[in-house]
Each structure stands twice: as C-alpha cells, then as structure tokens.
C-alpha cells in the first residue's frame, strides 16, 4: 500500500510538471521566435517480487514478477519546427526561413536566438529588445569579408558614400542610315568630378557625305560644360552592308569599340559597342556612367543572404554589413536562458558561424517576424491529458489511504 501511495505521489509531481510545460507553451503563444516544449515520462525502477526462472526438466520457465515504483520525468524536449511568418513592415524585423540562429553578444558571452525583432541604438548598433548586439561582418568600402572575424554590426548614423569621378560611360541606340547629309544628332550626360561636382558632357554627331564610300560616316564633336573637349576619335563609320560599327579599318573611326574624352578631372572612356546604323528612327541615347555625387544613408534593405544594403541619397546602393547565422549539430541540446535566447551546452556542440543560405542554414527575410510554433489545439489537449493524469493519480492516493484506514480499523 505504501508503494501505491508513493507511485501516486510521483504521478502527481510529473503531471504537475507536464502542466507547467504546457502552461508555459500557452503563455508564449504570441512570443516571436518561441519554440514549444513537450514532456516525456518514463517509469522508475521496479521492485522484484519474483525473479525469472529457466526451464528445468519437464517444467517450463517462469517470467519475472515486478511491481513498478512510479513515474519520473524522462526529459523536456524542445520543438524547433518553423513558426509562421508575420509581416510587420519594420525593416529591422528579420525572420529565419529554415535552420539557424542569430548570434547575439550579451555581456561577455554570445547567445543565440530565433527572435529577429531588432532595432538600432544611438551608436548605430543592431540590437535586440533587451540590448544584445547582433553579430556579423561590417563592410569595408562596400565589401564584406565573410572569412574575417565576426563582431558587432554597427551602422553609424550619418554614414556617407564618398563621391566618385566619372571614368566610364556608355552610348547606345541607332543612328538612322537614311539620314540626309548634315543631319545632326545631339545628346548629353551628367557626370561628376572627384569632389562630386556635377558636369555636363555633350556630344554632337553630324552625318557627312558618304557617296562612294563603303561606310556611312558621322563626325563627332564633344564639349564639357559648354567648352570643347578633345575626343580620341573624330568620326564613326558604319558598314552599309550590315549597319555595324566599323573598327577600324577606315581612317578616323574608333580603333576599338570605345573612345575617350579628355575632361578636366581625367579621361572618360565611352563604350559605343551597342551603337548601330540601320534604316529607321534615331534612338541614340546616353547610357550609364560610373560617377556619383556624395550620398548620405537614407534606408537599407536585407537580402536573403543577410547582407544589409544601404540606399543612399544619390540613388546608389552599397553593402554595409552582413548578418551571421549559427548552426549546431544538435539544436535540441541548447539551453534556454530567457529573453528568447539559447546558450550552447556540452550536448549541443559548438556553434558553426556562417552566412545565411550556406551549409544548410536558412535564408533571411526582413519586414517579417517568425512567430511562436505553439499549436494551441495540441496544448489544450495536453491540458486535458495532464488534468486526467493528475486526477487519476490522486484517486490512487485516496484509495490507498482508505485501505490503510480499513487496516487500522481491524483492531477496535
């Protein structure tokens, strides 16, 4: 009877633990990045009443007779299944789609989390709601070295993109093959010097008499800010057979599919490989140029591999940093330390840091948070199971008590 009492008590304790775990899951049903837990029970040692017997002579063997001594907690397992996505519209809210954890420096140690609700502090560091600093690689001159040391991600407010002098440009489109002699086609570029000052490079193409020539000929004149500028070529020639740029052979045509203009800040190489001369309309237009004015950081986006790309006031974009993700051989071995954080343990293995999307790690999505993976229907079912288990074990205790009372009452 005492054995049944203690078995019932062990059942009460463990079902209370099940209630605690289930209650914690339900409490965190709306916690971003929360991973639910479940209890696993196992029986305790059993008392041997009769040992097993081997067959002897004409008698058969006998099985052991044992009385169990109750239940104990086998473990509390964490479910690392993917939570649902919730769009938030905040650029610093980041969700991991797949495996992996954000690395966060908290005090003197690195912790790990699936909760991507981040923001920037006054020093420009990307931090969690509790002040932990998100880890990754900071770009140097727009380049991220993912083989370098991992550190705090910091985007200083007032980040500037220095100006760049124009050194290359392109020209494309069609010069009408049937244009009359003397036809002029003009256009211009906006270009920049090393200080980011804006300049205008204009060009004028004039159709000249090509009678008797195998090629259609256009002379070229260029100016910078209204002042004549020297170009490395004075004319273009296009084959009358196929309308393509001739390079060379005629004197005065580009020796290659580029020509250069001498500007006050240096030579500008202009690619004309895509210019043609077919019958039809004039579509000649200035293409891209690689110069820019100074730009200040206006916003940023996050690519699936975790790269923070800055959007600057001059219209350019440049990588600023890249988030790192940690993977573990055994994520179930991580310890929960509160604040939606985990700490690696002797059974989780050491974190392997790398980029999102590589080596089995998930990809990232900003403006989105991963919500809790708690299944309310399953948790409510667990509540019923825990309640009935607790109730049944309490009946064992009360029944054992009544039997003990009857035993005492044998002597009156």
C-alpha positions as CSV (number, residue, x, y, z in Angstrom):
1,X,0.0,0.0,0.0
2,X,2.9,2.4,0.7
3,X,4.2,1.6,-2.8
4,X,0.9,2.7,-4.3
5,X,1.0,5.9,-2.3
6,X,4.5,6.8,-3.5
7,X,3.6,5.8,-7.1
8,X,0.6,8.1,-6.9
9,X,2.7,10.9,-5.5
10,X,5.3,10.5,-8.3
11,X,2.4,10.7,-10.8
12,X,1.1,13.9,-9.3
13,X,4.5,15.5,-9.4
14,X,5.2,14.6,-13.0
15,X,1.8,15.5,-14.3
16,X,2.2,18.9,-12.5
17,X,5.5,19.3,-14.5
18,X,3.5,18.5,-17.6
19,X,1.1,21.2,-16.6
20,X,3.9,23.6,-16.1
21,X,5.4,23.0,-19.5
22,X,2.0,23.2,-21.2
23,X,1.2,26.4,-19.3
24,X,4.5,27.9,-20.4
25,X,3.8,27.0,-24.0
26,X,0.4,28.6,-23.9
27,X,1.7,31.7,-22.2
28,X,4.2,32.1,-25.1
29,X,1.7,31.5,-27.9
30,X,2.4,35.0,-29.2
31,X,6.2,35.3,-28.4
32,X,8.2,35.9,-31.5
33,X,10.7,33.1,-32.2
34,X,9.5,30.9,-29.3
35,X,9.9,27.2,-29.6
36,X,7.5,25.0,-27.7
37,X,8.5,22.1,-25.4
38,X,7.0,18.8,-24.5
39,X,7.4,16.4,-21.6
40,X,8.4,12.7,-21.9
41,X,7.7,10.4,-19.0
42,X,9.4,7.1,-18.1
43,X,8.9,4.6,-15.4
44,X,11.2,4.3,-12.4
45,X,12.9,1.2,-11.1
46,X,10.6,-1.8,-10.4
47,X,10.8,-3.9,-7.3
48,X,11.4,-7.6,-8.0
49,X,8.8,-9.8,-6.4
50,X,9.9,-13.0,-8.1
51,X,12.8,-13.5,-10.5
52,X,12.6,-15.2,-13.8
53,X,13.1,-19.0,-13.9
54,X,14.7,-21.0,-16.6
55,X,13.0,-24.2,-17.9
56,X,14.2,-27.3,-15.9
57,X,13.4,-30.9,-16.6
58,X,9.8,-31.1,-17.6
59,X,8.8,-27.8,-16.2
60,X,8.6,-24.6,-18.2
61,X,10.3,-21.3,-17.4
62,X,8.7,-18.6,-15.4
63,X,8.6,-14.9,-16.1
64,X,9.8,-12.3,-13.6
65,X,7.2,-10.6,-11.3
66,X,7.8,-6.9,-10.7
67,X,6.0,-4.1,-9.1
68,X,6.6,-0.6,-10.5
69,X,7.5,2.2,-8.2
70,X,6.1,5.1,-10.1
71,X,6.9,7.5,-12.9
72,X,9.7,10.0,-13.4
73,X,10.5,12.8,-15.9
74,X,12.4,11.4,-18.9
75,X,13.0,14.7,-20.5
76,X,11.6,18.0,-21.7
77,X,12.2,18.2,-25.5
78,X,12.2,21.5,-27.5
79,X,10.4,21.6,-30.8
80,X,12.5,23.6,-33.3
81,X,9.9,23.4,-36.1
82,X,9.4,26.5,-38.2
83,X,7.0,29.1,-36.8
84,X,4.5,31.0,-39.0
85,X,5.6,34.3,-40.7
86,X,4.0,37.6,-39.6
87,X,4.5,40.7,-41.7
88,X,5.4,43.7,-39.6
89,X,6.6,46.4,-42.1
90,X,9.6,47.1,-39.9
91,X,12.9,46.9,-41.9
92,X,14.8,45.7,-38.8
93,X,12.4,42.8,-38.2
94,X,14.1,39.7,-39.7
95,X,12.9,36.1,-40.0
96,X,15.0,33.0,-40.5
97,X,13.3,30.7,-43.0
98,X,14.9,27.4,-42.2
99,X,17.6,26.3,-39.8
100,X,20.0,28.6,-37.9
101,X,20.2,31.1,-35.1
102,X,21.2,34.8,-34.9
103,X,24.3,35.3,-32.8
104,X,23.9,38.0,-30.1
105,X,26.6,39.4,-27.9
106,X,25.2,39.8,-24.4
107,X,27.8,41.0,-21.9
108,X,30.8,38.7,-22.2
109,X,29.2,35.8,-24.0
110,X,27.5,35.0,-27.2
111,X,23.9,33.8,-27.1
112,X,21.6,32.6,-29.8
113,X,18.1,33.4,-30.8
114,X,15.4,32.9,-33.4
115,X,13.6,36.2,-32.4
116,X,14.6,38.7,-35.1
117,X,12.9,41.8,-33.6
118,X,15.9,44.1,-33.9
119,X,16.5,47.9,-33.8
120,X,19.4,50.4,-33.9
121,X,20.7,52.0,-30.8
122,X,22.2,55.5,-30.6
123,X,25.6,54.2,-31.6
124,X,24.2,52.6,-34.8
125,X,24.5,49.1,-33.5
126,X,21.9,46.5,-34.4
127,X,20.5,45.3,-31.1
128,X,17.7,43.1,-29.6
129,X,14.9,44.4,-27.5
130,X,17.0,43.5,-24.4
131,X,20.1,45.3,-25.7
132,X,22.1,42.3,-27.0
133,X,24.3,43.3,-30.0
134,X,23.7,41.3,-33.2
135,X,26.8,39.7,-34.6
136,X,28.1,39.6,-38.2
137,X,30.6,41.3,-40.5
138,X,30.8,45.0,-41.2
139,X,31.7,46.0,-44.8
140,X,34.8,48.0,-45.6
141,X,34.4,50.2,-48.7
142,X,31.3,48.3,-49.8
143,X,33.0,44.8,-49.5
144,X,32.1,42.2,-46.9
145,X,34.8,39.7,-45.9
146,X,32.9,36.7,-44.5
147,X,36.2,35.0,-43.8
148,X,37.1,37.7,-41.3
149,X,36.4,37.9,-37.6
150,X,32.8,38.2,-36.5
151,X,31.9,41.3,-34.5
152,X,29.1,43.8,-33.7
153,X,27.1,45.0,-36.6
154,X,27.3,48.8,-36.5
155,X,26.0,51.3,-39.0
156,X,27.0,54.8,-37.7
157,X,24.3,57.4,-38.3
158,X,25.4,59.9,-40.9
159,X,27.1,57.2,-43.0
160,X,28.3,58.9,-46.2
161,X,29.1,57.4,-49.6
162,X,32.1,59.4,-50.9
163,X,31.8,60.9,-54.4
164,X,33.4,59.1,-57.4
165,X,34.7,60.7,-60.5
166,X,33.2,59.5,-63.8
167,X,35.7,57.3,-65.6
168,X,33.5,55.2,-67.8
169,X,30.2,55.6,-69.7
170,X,28.2,54.0,-72.5
171,X,26.4,55.2,-75.6
172,X,23.8,53.1,-77.3
173,X,20.9,53.1,-79.8
174,X,20.5,53.6,-83.6
175,X,21.8,56.3,-86.0
176,X,19.3,56.4,-89.0
177,X,21.1,55.1,-92.0
178,X,18.9,57.1,-94.4
179,X,19.7,60.5,-92.7
180,X,20.5,63.3,-95.1
181,X,23.9,64.8,-95.2
182,X,24.3,67.5,-92.5
183,X,21.9,65.8,-90.1
184,X,22.9,66.5,-86.5
185,X,22.1,64.3,-83.5
186,X,22.9,65.7,-80.1
187,X,22.8,64.4,-76.5
188,X,24.4,64.8,-73.1
189,X,25.5,63.1,-69.9
190,X,25.5,64.2,-66.3
191,X,29.0,63.4,-65.0
192,X,30.9,64.0,-61.8
193,X,34.4,65.0,-60.8
194,X,36.4,63.7,-57.8
195,X,34.7,66.2,-55.5
196,X,31.2,65.1,-56.6
197,X,30.5,68.3,-58.6
198,X,28.2,67.8,-61.5
199,X,29.3,68.5,-65.1
200,X,27.7,68.1,-68.5
201,X,29.4,66.2,-71.3
202,X,27.6,66.9,-74.5
203,X,28.1,65.2,-77.9
204,X,27.1,66.1,-81.5
205,X,27.2,63.6,-84.3
206,X,26.9,65.1,-87.9
207,X,26.2,63.0,-91.0
208,X,28.7,63.7,-93.7
209,X,28.7,62.9,-97.4
210,X,29.4,59.2,-97.8
211,X,28.9,58.9,-101.5
212,X,31.1,56.3,-103.0
213,X,32.2,55.0,-99.6
214,X,31.5,51.5,-98.3
215,X,30.5,53.1,-94.9
216,X,28.1,55.7,-93.6
217,X,30.2,58.4,-91.9
218,X,29.3,60.5,-88.9
219,X,31.7,63.1,-87.4
220,X,31.9,63.6,-83.6
221,X,32.3,66.7,-81.5
222,X,32.2,66.8,-77.7
223,X,32.1,69.6,-75.1
224,X,32.3,69.6,-71.3
225,X,30.3,72.3,-69.6
226,X,30.0,74.1,-73.0
227,X,33.8,74.1,-73.6
228,X,35.1,72.0,-76.5
229,X,36.7,68.8,-75.3
230,X,39.2,66.6,-77.1
231,X,37.9,63.1,-78.1
232,X,40.2,60.2,-79.1
233,X,38.2,59.8,-82.3
234,X,36.6,62.4,-84.6
235,X,34.2,60.1,-86.5
236,X,32.1,57.0,-86.5
237,X,31.7,54.8,-89.6
238,X,29.0,52.1,-90.1
239,X,29.0,49.4,-92.7
240,X,26.4,50.0,-95.4
241,X,26.2,46.2,-95.7
242,X,25.1,45.4,-92.1
243,X,24.9,48.7,-90.2
244,X,27.5,47.7,-87.7
245,X,30.3,49.9,-86.4
246,X,33.5,49.6,-88.4
247,X,36.5,49.1,-86.1
248,X,38.8,50.1,-87.8
249,X,39.6,50.0,-90.9
250,X,38.9,53.5,-92.2
251,X,40.9,56.4,-91.0
252,X,39.2,58.4,-88.3
253,X,36.9,55.6,-87.0
254,X,37.4,54.2,-83.5
255,X,40.2,51.7,-83.4
256,X,38.1,49.8,-80.8
257,X,34.5,49.9,-79.6
258,X,35.3,52.7,-77.1
259,X,36.5,56.2,-77.3
260,X,37.8,58.6,-74.7
261,X,37.0,62.2,-73.9
262,X,39.5,64.4,-72.1
263,X,37.7,66.1,-69.2
264,X,39.1,68.5,-66.5
265,X,39.0,65.6,-64.0
266,X,40.5,63.0,-66.3
267,X,39.7,60.8,-69.3
268,X,36.2,59.4,-69.7
269,X,36.1,56.1,-71.7
270,X,32.8,55.8,-73.5
271,X,31.6,52.4,-74.8
272,X,29.9,52.6,-78.2
273,X,29.7,48.8,-78.9
274,X,25.9,48.8,-79.0
275,X,25.6,51.8,-81.4
276,X,24.2,50.7,-84.9
277,X,23.1,52.4,-88.1
278,X,20.0,50.8,-89.5
279,X,17.2,52.2,-91.5
280,X,14.6,53.7,-89.2
281,X,14.4,56.3,-86.4
282,X,17.1,57.9,-84.4
283,X,17.3,56.2,-80.9
284,X,20.8,57.2,-79.9
285,X,20.9,57.9,-76.2
286,X,23.4,58.3,-73.4
287,X,23.6,55.2,-71.2
288,X,25.1,54.6,-67.8
289,X,28.1,56.4,-66.2
290,X,30.0,55.2,-63.2
291,X,30.5,58.6,-61.4
292,X,28.4,59.8,-58.4
293,X,28.0,62.7,-56.1
294,X,28.3,62.3,-52.3
295,X,25.4,60.4,-50.8
296,X,24.1,60.0,-47.3
297,X,22.4,56.9,-45.9
298,X,18.6,57.0,-46.3
299,X,17.4,53.5,-45.8
300,X,18.6,49.9,-46.1
301,X,17.3,46.5,-47.2
302,X,18.3,43.0,-46.2
303,X,18.9,40.4,-48.9
304,X,18.2,36.6,-48.3
305,X,21.9,36.0,-47.5
306,X,21.8,38.6,-44.7
307,X,23.6,41.4,-46.5
308,X,22.4,44.9,-45.3
309,X,22.4,47.0,-48.4
310,X,22.4,50.8,-47.8
311,X,20.3,53.0,-50.1
312,X,21.9,56.5,-50.4
313,X,20.6,59.9,-51.3
314,X,22.5,59.9,-54.6
315,X,20.5,56.8,-55.7
316,X,23.3,54.3,-55.3
317,X,23.3,51.2,-53.2
318,X,26.2,49.6,-51.3
319,X,26.6,46.7,-48.9
320,X,27.1,47.9,-45.3
321,X,27.2,44.7,-43.3
322,X,26.2,41.0,-43.3
323,X,24.4,39.1,-40.5
324,X,26.0,35.8,-39.5
325,X,23.9,32.7,-38.6
326,X,24.9,29.9,-36.2
327,X,24.2,26.2,-36.8
328,X,24.5,23.3,-34.3
329,X,24.9,19.6,-34.6
330,X,22.2,19.1,-32.0
331,X,20.0,22.2,-31.6
332,X,17.8,20.2,-29.1
333,X,20.8,20.3,-26.7
334,X,20.7,24.1,-26.4
335,X,19.8,25.7,-23.0
336,X,17.0,28.2,-22.8
337,X,18.3,31.2,-20.8
338,X,15.2,33.6,-21.1
339,X,14.6,36.5,-23.3
340,X,14.1,34.1,-26.3
341,X,17.8,33.3,-26.0
342,X,19.7,30.0,-26.1
343,X,23.1,29.0,-24.8
344,X,25.2,26.2,-26.3
345,X,25.8,23.3,-24.0
346,X,28.1,20.3,-23.9
347,X,25.5,18.3,-25.9
348,X,24.5,20.9,-28.5
349,X,28.0,21.2,-29.9
350,X,29.9,24.4,-30.6
351,X,28.2,27.0,-32.9
352,X,29.3,26.9,-36.5
353,X,29.1,30.5,-37.8
354,X,28.4,31.3,-41.4
355,X,26.3,33.1,-43.9
356,X,22.5,32.6,-44.4
357,X,21.7,30.2,-47.2
358,X,25.0,28.3,-46.9
359,X,25.9,24.9,-45.4
360,X,22.2,24.1,-44.6
361,X,21.4,27.4,-42.9
362,X,18.1,29.1,-43.7
363,X,17.6,32.3,-45.6
364,X,16.5,35.7,-44.2
365,X,13.5,37.8,-44.9
366,X,13.1,41.3,-43.5
367,X,9.9,43.2,-42.6
368,X,8.8,39.8,-41.2
369,X,9.0,38.0,-37.8
370,X,8.9,34.3,-37.1
371,X,6.0,33.7,-34.6
372,X,5.8,31.0,-31.9
373,X,5.4,27.5,-33.1
374,X,3.0,26.6,-30.3
375,X,0.0,24.6,-31.5
376,X,-2.9,25.7,-29.3
377,X,-5.1,22.7,-30.2
378,X,-2.4,20.3,-29.1
379,X,-1.7,22.3,-26.0
380,X,-5.3,22.3,-24.9
381,X,-5.4,18.5,-25.5
382,X,-2.3,18.2,-23.3
383,X,-4.1,20.2,-20.6
384,X,-6.9,17.6,-20.6
385,X,-4.3,14.7,-20.6
386,X,-2.4,16.3,-17.7
387,X,-5.6,17.0,-15.7
388,X,-6.9,13.5,-16.1
389,X,-3.5,12.0,-15.3
390,X,-3.3,14.2,-12.1
391,X,-6.9,13.3,-11.2
392,X,-6.2,9.5,-11.7
393,X,-3.1,9.6,-9.5
394,X,-4.9,11.5,-6.8
395,X,-7.5,8.7,-6.8
396,X,-4.7,6.2,-6.2
397,X,-3.6,8.1,-3.2
398,X,-7.1,8.5,-1.7
399,X,-7.9,4.8,-2.4
400,X,-4.6,3.7,-0.7
401,X,-5.5,5.9,2.2
402,X,-8.9,4.3,2.6
403,X,-7.4,0.8,2.5
404,X,-4.9,1.9,5.2
405,X,-7.7,3.3,7.3
406,X,-9.6,0.0,6.9
407,X,-6.5,-1.9,8.0
408,X,-6.2,0.3,11.1
409,X,-9.9,-0.3,11.9
410,X,-9.4,-4.0,12.0
411,X,-8.5,-3.6,15.7
412,X,-11.2,-1.8,17.5
